[in-house]
Amino acid sequence: MHPIQCKCGAIRGQLEGTGTHSRIICYCTDCRAFARFLDKASDVLDKQGGTEILQVAQSRLRFLQGEDRLAAIRLSDKGMIRWYASCCGTPIGNTLANPKISFIGLVHTCLNRVRMNEDFGSDIAVVNADTALGEPKPKQPGLLGVVARFMWIVVTSLVGGGYRKSPLFDTSGSPRVSSKILPDDEVMRLKSAV
């Protein structure tokens, strides 16, 4: 089990069991906009604007307390659901709106940094390096493996019915929290901030 918690400790949970996972650093402008929306850029982003994320099946996630403190935004009406702690603004993770594509990309700020290598290994892939800040751009190792593991997580959750065990979606397939869709001008401002 790997512990999960927001910065203030109101939300606590854990990743149960073992399974396929990917550690990645994502340099996309959407991940940067999310960190900036929460006013957590200095906690979340590396010097080139990357966010470290752990991708796992949603069925492994268990909340032990504070589930009522979950909040969510979307950067567009078709964008990912970006979950965070309403109490302290800690980013929790990103999911797609379709509950059958049942993965979550957990943001490193809610994970136990000391145990990351022990629990998930030290291999970290890089994605969206072309939108990293500054020069030179990071190398992009491990992309093929990330795609393969992502597909495995999604397919096994779908075939085995694990997607029905997500703590983020109810039995009808709706997110447990209504997402606020940010206005286009705010998203543009968040993406262009330095």
C-alpha positions as CSV (number, residue, x, y, z in Angstrom):
1,M,0.0,0.0,0.0
2,H,1.2,3.5,-0.8
3,P,-0.2,6.4,1.2
4,I,-2.0,9.3,-0.5
5,Q,-2.8,12.6,1.2
6,C,-3.3,16.3,0.6
7,K,-1.0,18.8,2.2
8,C,-3.2,19.6,5.1
9,G,-4.1,16.0,5.8
10,A,-7.8,16.3,5.4
11,I,-7.8,13.9,2.5
12,R,-6.1,10.6,3.2
13,G,-6.1,7.4,1.2
14,Q,-3.9,4.7,-0.3
15,L,-3.1,2.7,-3.4
16,E,-3.9,-0.9,-2.7
17,G,-2.3,-4.0,-4.1
18,T,0.1,-4.1,-7.0
19,G,-0.4,-3.7,-10.7
20,T,0.7,-2.0,-13.8
21,H,1.8,1.6,-13.4
22,S,3.9,4.3,-15.2
23,R,5.9,7.1,-13.7
24,I,6.0,10.0,-16.1
25,I,7.0,13.6,-16.2
26,C,4.5,15.5,-18.4
27,Y,5.4,18.8,-19.9
28,C,2.0,19.6,-21.4
29,T,0.6,23.1,-21.0
30,D,-2.6,21.6,-19.5
31,C,-0.7,20.1,-16.5
32,R,1.0,23.5,-16.1
33,A,-2.3,25.3,-16.2
34,F,-3.8,23.0,-13.5
35,A,-0.8,23.7,-11.2
36,R,-1.2,27.4,-11.8
37,F,-4.9,27.4,-11.3
38,L,-4.3,25.9,-7.8
39,D,-1.5,28.4,-7.2
40,K,0.8,25.4,-6.6
41,A,3.2,25.8,-9.5
42,S,6.3,26.0,-7.2
43,D,5.2,22.7,-5.5
44,V,4.2,20.8,-8.6
45,L,6.3,21.9,-11.6
46,D,10.0,21.2,-12.2
47,K,12.2,24.0,-13.6
48,Q,11.0,23.2,-17.2
49,G,7.4,23.1,-16.2
50,G,7.0,19.3,-15.9
51,T,4.6,17.5,-13.5
52,E,5.6,14.1,-12.2
53,I,2.6,11.7,-12.4
54,L,2.0,8.1,-11.5
55,Q,-0.6,6.4,-13.7
56,V,-2.5,3.5,-12.1
57,A,-5.9,1.8,-12.4
58,Q,-8.6,3.8,-10.5
59,S,-9.7,0.6,-8.8
60,R,-6.5,0.6,-6.7
61,L,-7.4,4.0,-5.2
62,R,-9.1,4.0,-1.7
63,F,-10.0,7.1,0.2
64,L,-9.9,6.6,4.0
65,Q,-11.1,10.1,4.9
66,G,-11.9,13.4,3.4
67,E,-13.6,12.2,0.2
68,D,-16.1,15.0,0.7
69,R,-13.2,17.5,0.2
70,L,-12.6,16.4,-3.4
71,A,-13.1,19.1,-6.0
72,A,-12.6,19.0,-9.8
73,I,-12.0,21.3,-12.8
74,R,-11.8,20.8,-16.5
75,L,-9.9,23.1,-18.9
76,S,-12.6,22.5,-21.6
77,D,-15.9,20.7,-21.8
78,K,-14.1,17.7,-23.3
79,G,-10.9,18.0,-21.2
80,M,-9.7,15.7,-18.5
81,I,-11.2,15.9,-15.1
82,R,-8.5,17.3,-12.8
83,W,-9.1,16.4,-9.2
84,Y,-7.8,18.4,-6.2
85,A,-8.3,18.9,-2.5
86,S,-10.7,21.8,-1.9
87,C,-9.3,22.3,1.6
88,C,-5.7,23.1,0.7
89,G,-5.5,23.1,-3.1
90,T,-3.3,20.0,-3.3
91,P,-3.6,18.4,-6.8
92,I,-4.7,14.8,-6.6
93,G,-4.9,13.5,-10.1
94,N,-6.3,13.5,-13.6
95,T,-8.9,11.2,-15.2
96,L,-10.8,11.1,-18.4
97,A,-14.6,11.8,-18.1
98,N,-15.4,8.3,-19.4
99,P,-15.5,6.0,-16.4
100,K,-14.7,3.0,-18.6
101,I,-11.2,4.4,-19.4
102,S,-10.4,3.8,-15.7
103,F,-6.9,5.2,-15.0
104,I,-5.8,8.0,-12.8
105,G,-2.6,10.0,-13.2
106,L,-1.8,10.9,-9.6
107,V,0.2,14.1,-9.1
108,H,3.4,13.5,-7.1
109,T,2.3,16.1,-4.4
110,C,-0.2,13.7,-3.0
111,L,2.1,10.8,-2.9
112,N,4.9,9.8,-0.4
113,R,8.0,11.1,-2.1
114,V,10.3,9.0,0.1
115,R,8.7,5.7,-1.0
116,M,8.3,6.4,-4.7
117,N,11.4,4.5,-5.9
118,E,10.7,1.7,-3.5
119,D,7.1,1.3,-4.4
120,F,7.1,2.1,-8.1
121,G,10.7,1.9,-9.3
122,S,13.1,4.6,-10.5
123,D,12.3,4.6,-14.2
124,I,10.5,7.8,-15.2
125,A,9.3,8.3,-18.8
126,V,9.0,11.8,-20.3
127,V,6.0,12.9,-22.4
128,N,5.2,16.2,-24.2
129,A,8.8,17.3,-24.1
130,D,8.2,19.6,-27.1
131,T,6.2,22.0,-24.8
132,A,8.8,22.0,-22.0
133,L,10.0,25.4,-20.9
134,G,13.5,26.6,-21.9
135,E,16.2,25.0,-23.9
136,P,17.4,22.3,-24.4
137,K,14.2,20.3,-24.3
138,P,14.2,17.2,-22.2
139,K,14.8,13.9,-23.9
140,Q,11.7,11.8,-24.2
141,P,12.6,8.2,-23.1
142,G,10.0,5.5,-22.4
143,L,7.1,6.8,-24.4
144,L,6.3,3.4,-26.0
145,G,6.3,1.7,-22.6
146,V,3.9,4.4,-21.2
147,V,1.5,3.8,-24.0
148,A,1.6,0.0,-23.7
149,R,1.1,0.2,-19.9
150,F,-1.7,2.7,-20.3
151,M,-3.5,0.4,-22.7
152,W,-3.0,-2.5,-20.4
153,I,-4.5,-0.6,-17.4
154,V,-7.5,0.5,-19.5
155,V,-8.2,-2.9,-21.2
156,T,-7.8,-5.0,-18.0
157,S,-10.0,-2.6,-16.0
158,L,-12.7,-2.8,-18.8
159,V,-12.6,-6.6,-19.4
160,G,-12.3,-7.4,-15.7
161,G,-14.9,-4.9,-14.6
162,G,-12.4,-3.0,-12.3
163,Y,-13.7,0.3,-13.8
164,R,-16.8,-0.2,-11.7
165,K,-14.7,0.0,-8.5
166,S,-13.5,3.6,-9.0
167,P,-14.0,5.8,-5.9
168,L,-14.2,8.8,-8.3
169,F,-17.3,7.7,-10.3
170,D,-20.7,6.5,-9.0
171,T,-22.5,3.4,-10.2
172,S,-24.2,5.3,-13.0
173,G,-20.8,6.3,-14.3
174,S,-21.0,10.0,-13.3
175,P,-18.1,11.7,-11.5
176,R,-18.8,11.9,-7.8
177,V,-18.0,15.6,-7.9
178,S,-19.3,18.2,-10.5
179,S,-16.4,19.7,-12.4
180,K,-16.1,23.4,-13.0
181,I,-15.2,24.1,-16.6
182,L,-12.8,27.0,-16.7
183,P,-13.6,29.8,-19.2
184,D,-11.4,29.9,-22.3
185,D,-9.8,33.2,-21.4
186,E,-8.8,31.9,-17.9
187,V,-7.3,28.8,-19.5
188,M,-5.3,30.9,-22.0
189,R,-4.0,33.1,-19.1
190,L,-3.0,30.0,-17.1
191,K,-1.2,28.4,-20.0
192,S,0.7,31.6,-21.0
193,A,1.8,32.5,-17.4
194,V,5.5,32.1,-16.7
